[in-house]
């Protein structure tokens, strides 16, 4: 199950990275890189919590700042 979570999060990170590169959106670019790298360092519930935070980060930053 954890392997599937890592694959899913990294795939979404790749999508964020490609979108950020095409639109030159710095927040999506950095968030995509972080989503592809962080699963190598965290496991368990922390993997999911950090993933949700990184997935929401570009939208929250754009809306409130």
HTML snippet that shows the backbone in 3Dmol.js (N, CA, C, O; Angstrom):
<script src="https://3Dmol.org/build/3Dmol-min.js"></script>
<div id="view" style="width:600px;height:400px;position:relative"></div>
<script>
const pdb = `
ATOM      1  N   UNK A   1       0.821  -1.186   0.000  1.00  0.00           N
ATOM      2  CA  UNK A   1       0.000   0.000   0.000  1.00  0.00           C
ATOM      3  C   UNK A   1       0.868   1.255   0.000  1.00  0.00           C
ATOM      4  O   UNK A   1       0.543   2.239  -0.665  1.00  0.00           O
ATOM      5  N   UNK A   2       1.952   1.221   0.732  1.00  0.00           N
ATOM      6  CA  UNK A   2       2.829   2.385   0.802  1.00  0.00           C
ATOM      7  C   UNK A   2       3.506   2.650  -0.540  1.00  0.00           C
ATOM      8  O   UNK A   2       3.719   3.803  -0.916  1.00  0.00           O
ATOM      9  N   UNK A   3       3.839   1.597  -1.250  1.00  0.00           N
ATOM     10  CA  UNK A   3       4.449   1.752  -2.569  1.00  0.00           C
ATOM     11  C   UNK A   3       3.481   2.438  -3.535  1.00  0.00           C
ATOM     12  O   UNK A   3       3.884   3.287  -4.331  1.00  0.00           O
ATOM     13  N   UNK A   4       2.204   2.062  -3.458  1.00  0.00           N
ATOM     14  CA  UNK A   4       1.187   2.704  -4.296  1.00  0.00           C
ATOM     15  C   UNK A   4       1.063   4.185  -3.949  1.00  0.00           C
ATOM     16  O   UNK A   4       0.931   5.018  -4.846  1.00  0.00           O
ATOM     17  N   UNK A   5       1.103   4.522  -2.669  1.00  0.00           N
ATOM     18  CA  UNK A   5       1.020   5.916  -2.236  1.00  0.00           C
ATOM     19  C   UNK A   5       2.206   6.716  -2.755  1.00  0.00           C
ATOM     20  O   UNK A   5       2.041   7.840  -3.230  1.00  0.00           O
ATOM     21  N   UNK A   6       3.388   6.148  -2.667  1.00  0.00           N
ATOM     22  CA  UNK A   6       4.591   6.827  -3.171  1.00  0.00           C
ATOM     23  C   UNK A   6       4.475   7.050  -4.675  1.00  0.00           C
ATOM     24  O   UNK A   6       4.800   8.130  -5.168  1.00  0.00           O
ATOM     25  N   UNK A   7       4.021   6.053  -5.393  1.00  0.00           N
ATOM     26  CA  UNK A   7       3.868   6.184  -6.844  1.00  0.00           C
ATOM     27  C   UNK A   7       2.824   7.241  -7.203  1.00  0.00           C
ATOM     28  O   UNK A   7       3.037   8.034  -8.120  1.00  0.00           O
ATOM     29  N   UNK A   8       1.716   7.256  -6.497  1.00  0.00           N
ATOM     30  CA  UNK A   8       0.654   8.223  -6.748  1.00  0.00           C
ATOM     31  C   UNK A   8       1.125   9.648  -6.474  1.00  0.00           C
ATOM     32  O   UNK A   8       0.910  10.541  -7.294  1.00  0.00           O
ATOM     33  N   UNK A   9       1.762   9.866  -5.334  1.00  0.00           N
ATOM     34  CA  UNK A   9       2.236  11.204  -4.964  1.00  0.00           C
ATOM     35  C   UNK A   9       3.309  11.680  -5.931  1.00  0.00           C
ATOM     36  O   UNK A   9       3.296  12.843  -6.335  1.00  0.00           O
ATOM     37  N   UNK A  10       4.222  10.825  -6.305  1.00  0.00           N
ATOM     38  CA  UNK A  10       5.280  11.208  -7.242  1.00  0.00           C
ATOM     39  C   UNK A  10       4.720  11.513  -8.627  1.00  0.00           C
ATOM     40  O   UNK A  10       5.217  12.406  -9.312  1.00  0.00           O
ATOM     41  N   UNK A  11       3.693  10.782  -9.044  1.00  0.00           N
ATOM     42  CA  UNK A  11       3.066  11.054 -10.338  1.00  0.00           C
ATOM     43  C   UNK A  11       2.364  12.409 -10.343  1.00  0.00           C
ATOM     44  O   UNK A  11       2.451  13.155 -11.319  1.00  0.00           O
ATOM     45  N   UNK A  12       1.685  12.716  -9.275  1.00  0.00           N
ATOM     46  CA  UNK A  12       1.054  14.028  -9.162  1.00  0.00           C
ATOM     47  C   UNK A  12       2.123  15.117  -9.126  1.00  0.00           C
ATOM     48  O   UNK A  12       1.945  16.187  -9.707  1.00  0.00           O
ATOM     49  N   UNK A  13       3.226  14.843  -8.446  1.00  0.00           N
ATOM     50  CA  UNK A  13       4.344  15.789  -8.417  1.00  0.00           C
ATOM     51  C   UNK A  13       4.911  16.042  -9.801  1.00  0.00           C
ATOM     52  O   UNK A  13       5.270  17.172 -10.129  1.00  0.00           O
ATOM     53  N   UNK A  14       4.992  15.007 -10.607  1.00  0.00           N
ATOM     54  CA  UNK A  14       5.463  15.178 -11.981  1.00  0.00           C
ATOM     55  C   UNK A  14       4.494  16.055 -12.771  1.00  0.00           C
ATOM     56  O   UNK A  14       4.914  16.904 -13.557  1.00  0.00           O
ATOM     57  N   UNK A  15       3.209  15.848 -12.559  1.00  0.00           N
ATOM     58  CA  UNK A  15       2.207  16.686 -13.210  1.00  0.00           C
ATOM     59  C   UNK A  15       2.313  18.138 -12.782  1.00  0.00           C
ATOM     60  O   UNK A  15       2.222  19.036 -13.619  1.00  0.00           O
ATOM     61  N   UNK A  16       2.504  18.382 -11.496  1.00  0.00           N
ATOM     62  CA  UNK A  16       2.699  19.742 -10.988  1.00  0.00           C
ATOM     63  C   UNK A  16       3.943  20.360 -11.607  1.00  0.00           C
ATOM     64  O   UNK A  16       3.934  21.524 -12.009  1.00  0.00           O
ATOM     65  N   UNK A  17       5.008  19.582 -11.681  1.00  0.00           N
ATOM     66  CA  UNK A  17       6.266  20.081 -12.231  1.00  0.00           C
ATOM     67  C   UNK A  17       6.104  20.481 -13.698  1.00  0.00           C
ATOM     68  O   UNK A  17       6.545  21.558 -14.100  1.00  0.00           O
ATOM     69  N   UNK A  18       5.481  19.630 -14.489  1.00  0.00           N
ATOM     70  CA  UNK A  18       5.286  19.922 -15.910  1.00  0.00           C
ATOM     71  C   UNK A  18       4.386  21.147 -16.083  1.00  0.00           C
ATOM     72  O   UNK A  18       4.660  22.013 -16.914  1.00  0.00           O
ATOM     73  N   UNK A  19       3.316  21.214 -15.296  1.00  0.00           N
ATOM     74  CA  UNK A  19       2.414  22.372 -15.377  1.00  0.00           C
ATOM     75  C   UNK A  19       3.147  23.658 -14.982  1.00  0.00           C
ATOM     76  O   UNK A  19       2.996  24.686 -15.641  1.00  0.00           O
ATOM     77  N   UNK A  20       3.926  23.602 -13.923  1.00  0.00           N
ATOM     78  CA  UNK A  20       4.672  24.777 -13.482  1.00  0.00           C
ATOM     79  C   UNK A  20       5.713  25.217 -14.496  1.00  0.00           C
ATOM     80  O   UNK A  20       5.967  26.410 -14.656  1.00  0.00           O
ATOM     81  N   UNK A  21       6.305  24.269 -15.169  1.00  0.00           N
ATOM     82  CA  UNK A  21       7.304  24.598 -16.180  1.00  0.00           C
ATOM     83  C   UNK A  21       6.652  25.230 -17.412  1.00  0.00           C
ATOM     84  O   UNK A  21       7.192  26.181 -17.976  1.00  0.00           O
ATOM     85  N   UNK A  22       5.509  24.714 -17.827  1.00  0.00           N
ATOM     86  CA  UNK A  22       4.820  25.255 -19.003  1.00  0.00           C
ATOM     87  C   UNK A  22       4.268  26.650 -18.747  1.00  0.00           C
ATOM     88  O   UNK A  22       4.343  27.520 -19.615  1.00  0.00           O
ATOM     89  N   UNK A  23       3.719  26.863 -17.566  1.00  0.00           N
ATOM     90  CA  UNK A  23       3.100  28.145 -17.257  1.00  0.00           C
ATOM     91  C   UNK A  23       4.034  29.096 -16.520  1.00  0.00           C
ATOM     92  O   UNK A  23       3.632  30.207 -16.175  1.00  0.00           O
ATOM     93  N   UNK A  24       5.257  28.684 -16.278  1.00  0.00           N
ATOM     94  CA  UNK A  24       6.259  29.419 -15.494  1.00  0.00           C
ATOM     95  C   UNK A  24       5.698  29.847 -14.137  1.00  0.00           C
ATOM     96  O   UNK A  24       5.923  30.968 -13.681  1.00  0.00           O
ATOM     97  N   UNK A  25       4.974  28.944 -13.513  1.00  0.00           N
ATOM     98  CA  UNK A  25       4.425  29.178 -12.181  1.00  0.00           C
ATOM     99  C   UNK A  25       5.371  28.559 -11.162  1.00  0.00           C
ATOM    100  O   UNK A  25       5.478  27.338 -11.057  1.00  0.00           O
ATOM    101  N   UNK A  26       6.051  29.413 -10.419  1.00  0.00           N
ATOM    102  CA  UNK A  26       7.077  28.986  -9.481  1.00  0.00           C
ATOM    103  C   UNK A  26       6.520  28.084  -8.386  1.00  0.00           C
ATOM    104  O   UNK A  26       7.193  27.139  -7.977  1.00  0.00           O
ATOM    105  N   UNK A  27       5.308  28.350  -7.901  1.00  0.00           N
ATOM    106  CA  UNK A  27       4.751  27.563  -6.801  1.00  0.00           C
ATOM    107  C   UNK A  27       4.475  26.112  -7.216  1.00  0.00           C
ATOM    108  O   UNK A  27       4.771  25.185  -6.463  1.00  0.00           O
ATOM    109  N   UNK A  28       3.917  25.919  -8.395  1.00  0.00           N
ATOM    110  CA  UNK A  28       3.666  24.555  -8.871  1.00  0.00           C
ATOM    111  C   UNK A  28       4.982  23.834  -9.170  1.00  0.00           C
ATOM    112  O   UNK A  28       5.102  22.632  -8.931  1.00  0.00           O
ATOM    113  N   UNK A  29       5.958  24.560  -9.688  1.00  0.00           N
ATOM    114  CA  UNK A  29       7.251  23.963 -10.012  1.00  0.00           C
ATOM    115  C   UNK A  29       7.946  23.431  -8.761  1.00  0.00           C
ATOM    116  O   UNK A  29       8.386  22.282  -8.729  1.00  0.00           O
ATOM    117  N   UNK A  30       8.040  24.264  -7.743  1.00  0.00           N
ATOM    118  CA  UNK A  30       8.704  23.860  -6.499  1.00  0.00           C
ATOM    119  C   UNK A  30       7.907  22.773  -5.775  1.00  0.00           C
ATOM    120  O   UNK A  30       8.487  21.826  -5.244  1.00  0.00           O
ATOM    121  N   UNK A  31       6.587  22.908  -5.756  1.00  0.00           N
ATOM    122  CA  UNK A  31       5.759  21.900  -5.113  1.00  0.00           C
ATOM    123  C   UNK A  31       5.882  20.549  -5.825  1.00  0.00           C
ATOM    124  O   UNK A  31       5.896  19.502  -5.178  1.00  0.00           O
ATOM    125  N   UNK A  32       5.969  20.576  -7.147  1.00  0.00           N
ATOM    126  CA  UNK A  32       6.142  19.345  -7.913  1.00  0.00           C
ATOM    127  C   UNK A  32       7.459  18.655  -7.605  1.00  0.00           C
ATOM    128  O   UNK A  32       7.513  17.433  -7.461  1.00  0.00           O
ATOM    129  N   UNK A  33       8.516  19.442  -7.506  1.00  0.00           N
ATOM    130  CA  UNK A  33       9.823  18.868  -7.161  1.00  0.00           C
ATOM    131  C   UNK A  33       9.778  18.257  -5.764  1.00  0.00           C
ATOM    132  O   UNK A  33      10.273  17.152  -5.543  1.00  0.00           O
ATOM    133  N   UNK A  34       9.177  18.988  -4.823  1.00  0.00           N
ATOM    134  CA  UNK A  34       9.078  18.470  -3.456  1.00  0.00           C
ATOM    135  C   UNK A  34       8.239  17.197  -3.395  1.00  0.00           C
ATOM    136  O   UNK A  34       8.574  16.270  -2.658  1.00  0.00           O
ATOM    137  N   UNK A  35       7.148  17.146  -4.166  1.00  0.00           N
ATOM    138  CA  UNK A  35       6.306  15.954  -4.172  1.00  0.00           C
ATOM    139  C   UNK A  35       7.021  14.742  -4.761  1.00  0.00           C
ATOM    140  O   UNK A  35       6.725  13.608  -4.386  1.00  0.00           O
ATOM    141  N   UNK A  36       7.946  14.965  -5.667  1.00  0.00           N
ATOM    142  CA  UNK A  36       8.675  13.836  -6.245  1.00  0.00           C
ATOM    143  C   UNK A  36       9.801  13.350  -5.335  1.00  0.00           C
ATOM    144  O   UNK A  36      10.190  12.185  -5.412  1.00  0.00           O
ATOM    145  N   UNK A  37      10.329  14.217  -4.481  1.00  0.00           N
ATOM    146  CA  UNK A  37      11.499  13.867  -3.676  1.00  0.00           C
ATOM    147  C   UNK A  37      11.150  13.399  -2.264  1.00  0.00           C
ATOM    148  O   UNK A  37      11.762  12.452  -1.769  1.00  0.00           O
ATOM    149  N   UNK A  38      10.182  14.039  -1.603  1.00  0.00           N
ATOM    150  CA  UNK A  38       9.966  13.762  -0.186  1.00  0.00           C
ATOM    151  C   UNK A  38       9.561  12.324   0.142  1.00  0.00           C
ATOM    152  O   UNK A  38       9.872  11.878   1.246  1.00  0.00           O
ATOM    153  N   UNK A  39       8.888  11.558  -0.737  1.00  0.00           N
ATOM    154  CA  UNK A  39       8.521  10.183  -0.345  1.00  0.00           C
ATOM    155  C   UNK A  39       9.722   9.280  -0.045  1.00  0.00           C
ATOM    156  O   UNK A  39       9.560   8.242   0.597  1.00  0.00           O
ATOM    157  N   UNK A  40      10.904   9.650  -0.489  1.00  0.00           N
ATOM    158  CA  UNK A  40      12.087   8.848  -0.194  1.00  0.00           C
ATOM    159  C   UNK A  40      12.534   8.989   1.258  1.00  0.00           C
ATOM    160  O   UNK A  40      13.291   8.158   1.760  1.00  0.00           O
ATOM    161  N   UNK A  41      12.069  10.041   1.933  1.00  0.00           N
ATOM    162  CA  UNK A  41      12.543  10.329   3.278  1.00  0.00           C
ATOM    163  C   UNK A  41      11.512  10.107   4.372  1.00  0.00           C
ATOM    164  O   UNK A  41      11.876  10.066   5.548  1.00  0.00           O
ATOM    165  N   UNK A  42      10.240   9.962   4.026  1.00  0.00           N
ATOM    166  CA  UNK A  42       9.193   9.806   5.027  1.00  0.00           C
ATOM    167  C   UNK A  42       8.378   8.555   4.736  1.00  0.00           C
ATOM    168  O   UNK A  42       8.312   8.091   3.598  1.00  0.00           O
ATOM    169  N   UNK A  43       7.752   8.013   5.791  1.00  0.00           N
ATOM    170  CA  UNK A  43       6.924   6.813   5.630  1.00  0.00           C
ATOM    171  C   UNK A  43       5.730   6.897   6.573  1.00  0.00           C
ATOM    172  O   UNK A  43       5.704   7.702   7.503  1.00  0.00           O
ATOM    173  N   UNK A  44       4.767   6.066   6.316  1.00  0.00           N
ATOM    174  CA  UNK A  44       3.597   5.971   7.186  1.00  0.00           C
ATOM    175  C   UNK A  44       2.666   7.156   7.049  1.00  0.00           C
ATOM    176  O   UNK A  44       2.530   7.735   5.971  1.00  0.00           O
ATOM    177  N   UNK A  45       2.021   7.515   8.160  1.00  0.00           N
ATOM    178  CA  UNK A  45       1.046   8.608   8.125  1.00  0.00           C
ATOM    179  C   UNK A  45       1.678   9.959   7.764  1.00  0.00           C
ATOM    180  O   UNK A  45       1.020  10.824   7.187  1.00  0.00           O
ATOM    181  N   UNK A  46       2.941  10.126   8.105  1.00  0.00           N
ATOM    182  CA  UNK A  46       3.637  11.371   7.783  1.00  0.00           C
ATOM    183  C   UNK A  46       3.737  11.564   6.273  1.00  0.00           C
ATOM    184  O   UNK A  46       3.712  12.695   5.788  1.00  0.00           O
ATOM    185  N   UNK A  47       3.847  10.483   5.540  1.00  0.00           N
ATOM    186  CA  UNK A  47       3.891  10.534   4.077  1.00  0.00           C
ATOM    187  C   UNK A  47       2.609  11.155   3.524  1.00  0.00           C
ATOM    188  O   UNK A  47       2.662  11.988   2.619  1.00  0.00           O
ATOM    189  N   UNK A  48       1.480  10.759   4.055  1.00  0.00           N
ATOM    190  CA  UNK A  48       0.197  11.256   3.576  1.00  0.00           C
ATOM    191  C   UNK A  48      -0.030  12.699   4.023  1.00  0.00           C
ATOM    192  O   UNK A  48      -0.514  13.516   3.239  1.00  0.00           O
ATOM    193  N   UNK A  49       0.309  13.019   5.258  1.00  0.00           N
ATOM    194  CA  UNK A  49       0.095  14.371   5.778  1.00  0.00           C
ATOM    195  C   UNK A  49       0.915  15.394   4.999  1.00  0.00           C
ATOM    196  O   UNK A  49       0.390  16.428   4.587  1.00  0.00           O
ATOM    197  N   UNK A  50       2.181  15.114   4.799  1.00  0.00           N
ATOM    198  CA  UNK A  50       3.037  16.038   4.046  1.00  0.00           C
ATOM    199  C   UNK A  50       2.574  16.119   2.597  1.00  0.00           C
ATOM    200  O   UNK A  50       2.625  17.189   1.990  1.00  0.00           O
ATOM    201  N   UNK A  51       2.130  15.019   2.046  1.00  0.00           N
ATOM    202  CA  UNK A  51       1.625  15.014   0.675  1.00  0.00           C
ATOM    203  C   UNK A  51       0.425  15.922   0.508  1.00  0.00           C
ATOM    204  O   UNK A  51       0.344  16.666  -0.469  1.00  0.00           O
ATOM    205  N   UNK A  52      -0.501  15.874   1.438  1.00  0.00           N
ATOM    206  CA  UNK A  52      -1.684  16.734   1.369  1.00  0.00           C
ATOM    207  C   UNK A  52      -1.289  18.199   1.483  1.00  0.00           C
ATOM    208  O   UNK A  52      -1.831  19.047   0.774  1.00  0.00           O
ATOM    209  N   UNK A  53      -0.360  18.499   2.360  1.00  0.00           N
ATOM    210  CA  UNK A  53       0.101  19.882   2.515  1.00  0.00           C
ATOM    211  C   UNK A  53       0.754  20.372   1.229  1.00  0.00           C
ATOM    212  O   UNK A  53       0.476  21.483   0.778  1.00  0.00           O
ATOM    213  N   UNK A  54       1.616  19.557   0.638  1.00  0.00           N
ATOM    214  CA  UNK A  54       2.295  19.975  -0.592  1.00  0.00           C
ATOM    215  C   UNK A  54       1.340  20.050  -1.786  1.00  0.00           C
ATOM    216  O   UNK A  54       1.547  20.856  -2.693  1.00  0.00           O
ATOM    217  N   UNK A  55       0.306  19.222  -1.791  1.00  0.00           N
ATOM    218  CA  UNK A  55      -0.683  19.290  -2.867  1.00  0.00           C
ATOM    219  C   UNK A  55      -1.497  20.579  -2.787  1.00  0.00           C
ATOM    220  O   UNK A  55      -1.845  21.156  -3.818  1.00  0.00           O
ATOM    221  N   UNK A  56      -1.800  21.027  -1.589  1.00  0.00           N
ATOM    222  CA  UNK A  56      -2.634  22.215  -1.416  1.00  0.00           C
ATOM    223  C   UNK A  56      -1.831  23.515  -1.459  1.00  0.00           C
ATOM    224  O   UNK A  56      -2.405  24.582  -1.675  1.00  0.00           O
ATOM    225  N   UNK A  57      -0.540  23.444  -1.261  1.00  0.00           N
ATOM    226  CA  UNK A  57       0.296  24.642  -1.133  1.00  0.00           C
ATOM    227  C   UNK A  57       0.163  25.634  -2.282  1.00  0.00           C
ATOM    228  O   UNK A  57      -0.022  26.819  -2.005  1.00  0.00           O
ATOM    229  N   UNK A  58       0.243  25.239  -3.544  1.00  0.00           N
ATOM    230  CA  UNK A  58       0.150  26.247  -4.614  1.00  0.00           C
ATOM    231  C   UNK A  58      -1.198  26.967  -4.643  1.00  0.00           C
ATOM    232  O   UNK A  58      -1.258  28.153  -4.967  1.00  0.00           O
ATOM    233  N   UNK A  59      -2.271  26.266  -4.310  1.00  0.00           N
ATOM    234  CA  UNK A  59      -3.596  26.870  -4.339  1.00  0.00           C
ATOM    235  C   UNK A  59      -3.788  27.843  -3.166  1.00  0.00           C
ATOM    236  O   UNK A  59      -4.376  28.913  -3.324  1.00  0.00           O
ATOM    237  N   UNK A  60      -3.286  27.455  -1.994  1.00  0.00           N
ATOM    238  CA  UNK A  60      -3.407  28.324  -0.825  1.00  0.00           C
ATOM    239  C   UNK A  60      -2.566  29.583  -0.999  1.00  0.00           C
ATOM    240  O   UNK A  60      -3.026  30.683  -0.696  1.00  0.00           O
ATOM    241  N   UNK A  61      -1.353  29.431  -1.479  1.00  0.00           N
ATOM    242  CA  UNK A  61      -0.474  30.590  -1.681  1.00  0.00           C
ATOM    243  C   UNK A  61      -1.081  31.546  -2.690  1.00  0.00           C
ATOM    244  O   UNK A  61      -1.070  32.756  -2.464  1.00  0.00           O
ATOM    245  N   UNK A  62      -1.607  31.044  -3.791  1.00  0.00           N
ATOM    246  CA  UNK A  62      -2.201  31.915  -4.806  1.00  0.00           C
ATOM    247  C   UNK A  62      -3.439  32.632  -4.286  1.00  0.00           C
ATOM    248  O   UNK A  62      -3.679  33.788  -4.634  1.00  0.00           O
ATOM    249  N   UNK A  63      -4.216  31.963  -3.465  1.00  0.00           N
ATOM    250  CA  UNK A  63      -5.462  32.561  -3.007  1.00  0.00           C
ATOM    251  C   UNK A  63      -5.249  33.615  -1.928  1.00  0.00           C
ATOM    252  O   UNK A  63      -5.926  34.643  -1.936  1.00  0.00           O
ATOM    253  N   UNK A  64      -4.332  33.384  -1.008  1.00  0.00           N
ATOM    254  CA  UNK A  64      -4.193  34.272   0.142  1.00  0.00           C
ATOM    255  C   UNK A  64      -3.003  35.213   0.072  1.00  0.00           C
ATOM    256  O   UNK A  64      -2.909  36.133   0.886  1.00  0.00           O
ATOM    257  N   UNK A  65      -2.097  35.018  -0.865  1.00  0.00           N
ATOM    258  CA  UNK A  65      -0.918  35.906  -0.923  1.00  0.00           C
ATOM    259  C   UNK A  65      -0.723  36.480  -2.284  1.00  0.00           C
ATOM    260  O   UNK A  65       0.217  37.244  -2.503  1.00  0.00           O
TER     261      UNK A  65
END
`;
const viewer = $3Dmol.createViewer("view");
viewer.addModel(pdb, "pdb");
viewer.setStyle({}, {cartoon: {color: "spectrum"}});
viewer.zoomTo();
viewer.render();
</script>
